[in-house]
Amino acid sequence: MTPARLERILGQASSKRVLVIGDLMLDEFVWGKVGRISPEAPVPVVEVTGESFYPGGAANVARNLRDFVQSAAVVGLIGEDRGGRQLRQLLDDGGIDTAQIIEDPSYQTIVKTRIIARQQQVVRVDREQIRPPSSDQVQRVVGAIGEVLSDFDAVIFEDYGKGFLDAALVQEVSRAAAERGKVVTADPNPRHPIAWRNITAVKPNRSEAFLAAGIPLEDPADDPVADAALLKVGATLREKWDSKYLLITLGEQGMMLFDGGESHHIPTKARQVFDVSGAGDTAIALFTLALCCEASALEAAEIANHASAVVVGKLGTATVSRDELIDSFREDGSS
């Protein structure tokens, strides 16, 4: 794809509105340096030099969209706690619509804390409560989304397996969105089995895809096009989920797109990898957006691939800007 074609696709994005539904979390990064080993245990002592906070999970998908679209909105569950207040404030400050977020005083907002020293992650601490929404909350969400669904061009389900994406919620919303002709995509978690129906595209990573297909994970072949196990997984999931497209992310090998009876390998564009946090969020966000903007599935996969390559070259839960994405295509064309 040429940069000119990319700009034509992105030119339509400014009028688009995208709704992201799923597990909301707060990503905390504690930055520091290691100068010694603790006398109490054989562990490094991190001298803290700063802290950063970012929207995570489904909130990060919306954050990746905000630079491109007219409106990005999130639906999910947070607690009436410090993490929940901080996450909502970050989203509000970022211009992301939080009107449909549910606050539950009995729920603990998910917070992931990563301690980074000299650009290396030392440890991650998760504070989370895996709990599905109540039946009343599901009905509240379904009703609220039904009232605003016509205003959106696409719906993204982002499942981190934390419980919010109840099967009934997904079924009701995806059916209603499909009836209205919306683009509907999902970033699934195979440990949280959902029958993905009425879905335009599903985007697992390689290990998730094997698990969802019920096929033992194998080491990847040198050439994904000749990876018999991967091709079998793709065919199995296309039949299982009956989605129009299946996009499997392959890490350093790029992506594999299954479109009907055809498969297409999109090699990675990453030049350097500092942090893979949130790369999947970027991929589903930009893939969905491109489909909304009349890109072909292959063009959408190329855009998602370039966008992911940009964010893994940054530290922290990063996003890609419009200019960075265009520059990535220009650099690829000149290399």
C-alpha positions in Angstrom: 0.0 0.0 0.0 1.3 3.5 -0.9 1.3 6.4 1.6 -1.1 8.2 -0.7 -3.6 5.3 -0.4 -3.1 5.3 3.4 -3.9 9.0 3.6 -7.1 8.5 1.6 -8.2 5.8 4.0 -7.3 7.9 7.1 -9.0 10.9 5.5 -12.3 9.1 6.2 -11.4 8.3 9.8 -12.1 11.8 11.2 -15.8 11.3 10.7 -16.0 7.9 12.3 -17.3 6.9 15.8 -16.2 3.7 17.5 -17.5 2.0 20.6 -15.1 -0.2 22.6 -16.6 -2.7 25.0 -14.6 -4.8 27.4 -12.3 -5.1 30.4 -11.1 -1.7 31.6 -7.9 -1.3 33.6 -5.3 1.2 34.7 -1.7 0.6 33.7 0.8 2.0 36.2 4.5 2.2 35.3 7.1 2.8 38.1 10.4 3.9 36.6 13.7 3.6 38.4 17.2 2.3 38.4 18.9 -0.6 40.1 22.1 0.1 42.0 22.3 -2.8 44.4 20.9 -6.1 45.6 18.7 -6.2 48.6 20.4 -7.5 51.8 17.0 -9.0 52.8 16.6 -11.3 49.7 18.4 -11.9 46.4 16.3 -9.3 44.6 17.2 -5.9 43.0 16.5 -2.7 44.8 14.8 -0.3 42.4 15.3 3.4 43.3 12.1 5.1 41.9 12.6 8.1 39.7 9.1 8.5 38.4 5.6 7.1 37.8 3.3 7.1 34.8 -0.3 6.1 34.4 -2.2 5.1 31.2 -5.6 3.6 30.3 -5.2 -0.1 29.8 -7.2 -3.0 28.4 -10.2 -1.9 26.5 -9.5 1.6 27.5 -6.2 1.5 25.7 -8.0 0.4 22.5 -10.1 3.5 22.7 -7.0 5.6 23.4 -5.4 4.2 20.2 -8.4 5.3 18.2 -8.7 8.8 19.6 -6.1 10.5 17.4 -7.9 9.3 14.3 -11.6 9.5 14.8 -14.4 11.9 15.6 -15.4 10.0 18.7 -14.2 7.0 20.7 -16.3 5.7 23.6 -15.8 2.9 26.2 -18.1 0.6 28.0 -16.9 -1.4 31.0 -16.8 -1.8 34.8 -14.7 0.2 37.3 -14.9 0.6 41.1 -15.5 3.6 43.1 -11.9 3.6 44.2 -8.7 5.5 43.5 -7.9 3.4 40.5 -11.3 3.9 39.0 -11.3 7.7 39.6 -7.8 7.9 38.0 -8.8 5.8 35.0 -11.9 7.9 34.3 -10.0 11.1 34.6 -7.3 9.9 32.2 -10.0 8.9 29.7 -11.9 12.2 30.1 -8.7 14.2 29.7 -8.0 12.2 26.5 -11.3 13.1 25.0 -12.8 9.6 25.3 -16.5 9.2 26.0 -17.0 7.6 29.4 -20.8 8.1 29.8 -21.5 4.3 29.5 -18.9 3.2 32.1 -20.5 1.4 35.1 -19.2 2.3 38.6 -19.7 -0.5 41.2 -18.8 0.3 44.8 -18.3 -3.4 45.5 -15.8 -3.8 42.6 -12.0 -3.3 42.6 -10.7 -1.5 39.6 -8.1 -3.6 37.8 -4.6 -2.0 38.1 -1.5 -3.5 36.6 1.8 -2.1 38.0 5.0 -2.6 36.0 8.3 -1.7 37.6 10.9 -0.7 35.0 14.6 -0.3 35.6 16.9 0.7 32.7 14.3 0.0 30.1 13.8 -3.6 31.5 10.7 -4.8 33.3 11.7 -6.1 36.7 8.3 -7.3 37.9 4.6 -6.8 37.3 2.0 -6.6 40.1 -1.6 -7.1 39.3 -4.5 -6.0 41.5 -7.7 -7.4 40.0 -11.0 -8.8 40.8 -12.2 -11.2 38.1 -16.0 -11.0 38.3 -18.8 -11.0 35.7 -21.3 -8.2 35.7 -24.6 -8.9 37.4 -27.7 -9.6 35.3 -29.0 -6.2 36.1 -25.7 -4.6 34.9 -25.8 -6.7 31.7 -29.3 -5.5 31.0 -28.3 -1.9 31.8 -25.4 -2.1 29.4 -27.4 -3.7 26.6 -30.1 -1.2 27.0 -27.8 1.8 27.0 -25.8 0.5 24.0 -29.1 -0.1 22.1 -30.0 3.6 22.5 -26.7 4.9 21.1 -25.6 2.1 18.7 -26.9 3.9 15.6 -24.5 6.8 16.3 -21.4 4.5 15.9 -19.7 3.0 12.8 -18.1 0.1 14.6 -18.0 -1.9 17.8 -14.9 -3.5 19.2 -15.1 -6.3 21.9 -11.8 -6.3 23.9 -11.7 -9.4 26.1 -8.9 -9.7 28.6 -10.7 -12.5 30.4 -11.5 -10.5 33.4 -15.2 -11.2 33.2 -17.0 -8.2 31.9 -17.8 -9.6 28.5 -20.6 -11.8 29.5 -21.8 -14.2 26.8 -25.3 -12.7 26.9 -24.0 -9.2 26.6 -21.9 -10.1 23.6 -24.7 -11.9 21.9 -27.2 -9.1 22.3 -24.9 -6.3 21.3 -23.3 -8.1 18.3 -26.7 -9.1 17.0 -28.0 -5.6 17.2 -24.8 -4.1 15.7 -24.9 -6.6 12.8 -28.6 -5.8 12.1 -27.6 -2.2 11.8 -24.7 -3.0 9.4 -21.9 -2.0 11.8 -18.4 -3.3 11.6 -18.0 -5.6 14.6 -14.6 -7.0 15.7 -13.3 -8.9 18.7 -10.0 -9.4 20.4 -10.8 -12.7 22.2 -9.5 -14.5 25.2 -9.8 -18.3 24.7 -9.9 -18.9 28.5 -13.2 -17.0 28.5 -15.1 -19.0 25.8 -17.6 -16.9 23.9 -19.4 -18.0 20.7 -18.4 -15.1 18.5 -21.3 -14.7 16.1 -22.4 -11.8 13.9 -18.7 -10.7 13.9 -16.9 -9.0 11.0 -13.4 -10.1 12.3 -11.7 -11.8 15.2 -8.1 -11.1 16.1 -6.3 -13.6 18.5 -2.6 -13.9 18.8 -0.9 -17.2 17.8 -1.1 -19.0 21.2 -4.7 -17.8 21.7 -5.6 -19.1 18.3 -4.3 -22.6 18.9 -6.0 -22.7 22.3 -9.3 -21.6 20.9 -9.1 -24.1 18.1 -8.3 -26.9 20.5 -5.1 -27.7 18.7 -1.8 -28.3 20.6 0.5 -25.4 20.3 3.5 -26.0 18.0 6.7 -24.0 17.4 6.2 -21.7 14.4 7.6 -22.7 11.0 10.2 -20.4 9.5 7.7 -19.4 6.8 4.2 -18.8 8.1 2.8 -19.4 4.7 4.1 -23.0 5.0 3.1 -23.4 8.6 0.6 -26.4 8.3 -0.4 -26.2 12.0 -1.2 -22.5 11.7 -3.2 -22.9 8.5 -5.2 -25.7 10.2 -5.9 -23.4 13.2 -7.1 -20.7 10.8 -9.5 -23.0 9.0 -10.8 -24.4 12.3 -11.5 -21.0 13.7 -13.1 -19.6 10.6 -15.5 -22.5 10.8 -16.0 -22.2 14.5 -16.6 -18.5 14.7 -18.0 -17.9 11.2 -16.5 -14.5 11.0 -15.9 -12.7 7.7 -12.2 -12.3 8.5 -9.7 -13.9 11.0 -6.5 -12.0 11.8 -3.9 -13.9 13.8 -1.0 -11.8 15.1 2.4 -13.7 15.1 4.7 -11.5 17.0 8.0 -11.1 15.2 6.6 -12.9 12.2 3.9 -10.3 11.6 0.3 -11.3 11.0 -1.7 -13.9 9.1 -5.0 -12.8 7.5 -7.7 -15.4 6.7 -10.2 -14.0 4.2 -12.6 -16.6 2.9 -10.6 -19.5 1.6 -7.5 -17.5 1.2 -4.7 -16.7 3.6 -2.2 -13.8 3.4 1.0 -13.3 5.4 1.9 -9.7 6.4 5.6 -9.6 7.6 6.4 -7.6 10.6 7.5 -4.0 10.2 9.1 -3.6 13.7 12.6 -2.3 13.5 13.2 -2.4 17.3 11.2 -3.8 20.1 11.3 -2.1 23.6 7.9 -3.1 25.0 5.0 -5.2 23.6 2.5 -3.9 26.2 -0.7 -3.0 24.4 0.5 -3.9 20.9 -2.6 -6.1 20.5 -4.8 -3.2 21.5 -3.3 -1.1 18.7 -3.7 -3.9 16.2 -7.5 -4.4 16.8 -8.1 -0.6 17.0 -6.4 0.2 13.6 -7.7 -2.9 11.8 -11.2 -2.1 12.8 -10.9 1.6 11.9 -9.5 0.8 8.5 -12.4 -1.5 7.8 -14.7 1.3 8.7 -12.9 3.5 6.1 -13.5 1.2 3.2 -10.1 -0.4 3.3 -9.9 -4.0 2.1 -9.1 -6.6 4.8 -5.6 -6.9 3.5 -5.1 -3.1 3.6 -6.5 -3.0 7.1 -4.1 -5.7 8.2 -1.2 -3.8 6.7 -2.2 -0.7 8.6 -2.6 -2.7 11.8 0.8 -4.3 11.3 2.6 -0.9 10.8 0.7 0.6 13.8 1.8 -2.3 16.0 5.4 -1.9 14.8 5.4 1.7 15.9 4.1 1.0 19.5 6.5 -1.8 20.3 9.3 0.6 19.6 8.2 2.7 22.6 8.3 2.1 26.4 5.0 1.9 28.3 1.4 1.3 27.1 1.9 3.3 23.9 -0.2 4.5 21.0 0.5 5.5 17.4 -0.3 8.9 15.9 -1.5 9.6 12.4 1.8 11.1 11.4 3.8 8.2 12.9 1.7 5.7 10.9 2.1 7.6 7.6 5.9 8.0 8.3 6.1 4.2 8.8 4.6 3.5 5.4 7.0 6.1 3.8 10.0 4.6 5.4 8.9 1.1 4.3 8.6 2.3 0.7 12.0 3.8 0.8 13.8 0.8 2.3 
